[in-house]
């Protein structure tokens, strides 16, 4: 029924053109009609007959004159179109198909004269992939027919899916011979697959056995995606398929409206012309009657056709003009040829598009010319006197499916017509723009269809979206999701993915041996994030940032330094202040008892200087606590170095004084003390300290310590520390302190056995032993401590050595002053010496 409607649409279009005074004036179009019986050989034979003529003999052997036809509308199928175009393309016979969609036909080198008013499958595939992307269906099954249409569409579909990172779960081909075993195998694959969306590129005839098996096995829970070849096929709209195919989404060519077509269709009357028996067969099948009288094959004819039956009383696809798609393409194809002919006939000599600005030669054909031309005087036929021929017509109406529709005009050249057909540009009465791109393809406009249940238990088709791929605007995809019917309990779109999307904070890891859509979601590593779903890789955070707990954004790293607010900082600060207070307390005690022998022994001035330097050692700890700043970084090591040198140099001089005092008590060394008077002691301390000041000054002026954000210790945090600037400067500072401490220890050790009830050299030896032990242990502990703990180790070494010096040197004296004042006399201190005498 639909194919006969398409044939009559061609007749209607020619009738309109012949009545239009502005299009091909003074020229009348006619046509031949052939049936291909859905067979490649039949279609090819019909096309050759159209191009070469049906005469059995030739009166002229020089092959002059026009071809029997100047253009062919058809074939609707891709495979016959390929075969026909391969041959007729050699002679540049224009072929305008209204339903052949194979993308292979866009090859201008193979098919130079092929045009079509239906978009190529390449556009259809892109439109279908847009639908899949819209709903997030990345894991789909593919079923296609075993013909050029299905094979090329499937190849394009798989390539397009790969471009967007989507995957085809399975790819099955429908058997050409409808073998039941093969059909069951395909059904088994569909059932076993986790893909809930199945895309089908096939004609209705190939697909019907598979859908019968779907009904037989009661297969539900699948979302079918229909290509344009079966998206509008009424064979699936029956109640039998409703439970399984409702909710199907499909792509269909643009639906159009043709004013006056319905009236033209119902005015059709049977003809007595025996050559036009196609109409008689249509009439008999439409009304269930026969023009034959009497018995037919031994059977009594129940009803005789009168020819007066009214088509207006029928409700069939033939009279239904509400969804003109293929017929609308036929209408545009005829008009495209007519406009090309019109432009050719309107050419002004001297302004033509061919060599020498010539126009098409409509008088004579010269085969050896670069552009082959043909001409023949064929009597034009008025539309009311159509000569419709039928060759090899199939015996049943169902097989009257695909036609080759061919306008015929006298005095035309086919090659020049191809040139004008390429440049056709017009607008239909419905408002659609018609033109061809460089490959002969029409502008791609598709309707997105949805199969929904109707009140009578059948399936109705509704348009729920449009895909328009214009040359200037690109692809425009609009979809009304609220209008879509879903054949699922949730009434929502299904999920069809091999693996669920990876949330932010993770990355995709493809499973070995499986497509890219099958993956595991692995969490990003520390310091890496992914802030999008399905991230392929995790991105590293900048140096001063770190990943949050969810690994979906970079946050500033925690800045770590030894703070006054944390317990460790509070403890060290408390110890520092306690040490300072102890030093102050000792100074008060010594000041109150400054005239006692134990205070005046060995130069009380050095004792006060030693206490002052120890107080500075305790206080310099405060420079190591808190957020590093430039001035604190520069002062902390300088104050530390100078304070300790002042302290050790005082102890060194003290030790030297002790040795000098006892040496001078011997007759042979009575002049030793003149070299260690008060002035010399002060000068010695000043010189030794001045050397450390020089070292610090050179260090600070050449490579000063600066605040530094270090993220090498722990990657997740920034350690705010003071970079020492110069390792050599820092090493020289510590080395000088170590040298003084070693000399002091050595001298005190040598003087430990000098006669005295209160020999201070013993306590100096013990204090220096503590000092050296602390700083020797400091080096490996400092090097192995990360971040703020390295600072804490340095502070601990300062405090430990300072407390060691304070306790070892001053605790015995305070003990005697406060608890045993009776021993704080010259006689008691020198008692041992008196006994020895």
ABEGO torsion letter per residue (X at the ends): XAAAAAAAAAAAAAAAAAABAABGBGBBBBBBBBBAGGBAAAAAAAAAAAAAEABABBABAAGBEBBABABBBOBABAAAAAAAAAAAAAAGBBBBBAABABAAAABAAABAABBBABBBAAAAAAAAAAAAAAAGBABBBBBBBBBAAAAAAAAAAAAAAAAAGBBBABBBBBBAAGBAAAAAAAAAAAAABABABBBBBBBAAAAAAAAAAAAAAGBBGBBBBBBAAAAABAAAABAAAAAAABGBBBBBBBBBBBBGAAAAAAABBBBABAAAAAAAAAAAAAAGBBABBEBBGGBBBABBBAGABBAAABBBAAABAABBAAAAAAAAAAAAAAAAAAAAAABBBGABABBGGBBBBAABBBAABABBBBBBBBBBBBAAABBBBBBGBBABAAABABBBBBBBBBGBBAAAAAAAAAABBBBBAAGBBBBBBAAGBBBBBBBBBBBBBBAAGBBBBBBABBBBBBAAAEBBBBBBAAABBBBBAAGBBBBBBABBBBBBGBBBBBBBGBBAABBBBBBBBBGBBBABBGBABBBBBBAABBBBAAGABBBBBBBBBBBAABAAAAAAAAAAAAAAAAAAAAAAAAAAAAABAAAABGGAAAAAAAAAAAAAAAAAAAAABEBBBAAAAAAAAAAAAAAAAAAAAAAAAAAAAAAAAAAAABAAAAAAAAAABAAAAAAAAAAAAAAAAAAAAAAAAABBBBBBBBAAABAABBBBBBBAGBAAAAAAAAAAAAAAAAAAAAAAAAAAABBBABBAAAAAAAAAAAAAAAAAAAAAAAAABBEAAAAAAAAAAAAAAAAAAAAAAAAAAAAAAAABAAABBAAAAAAAAAAAX
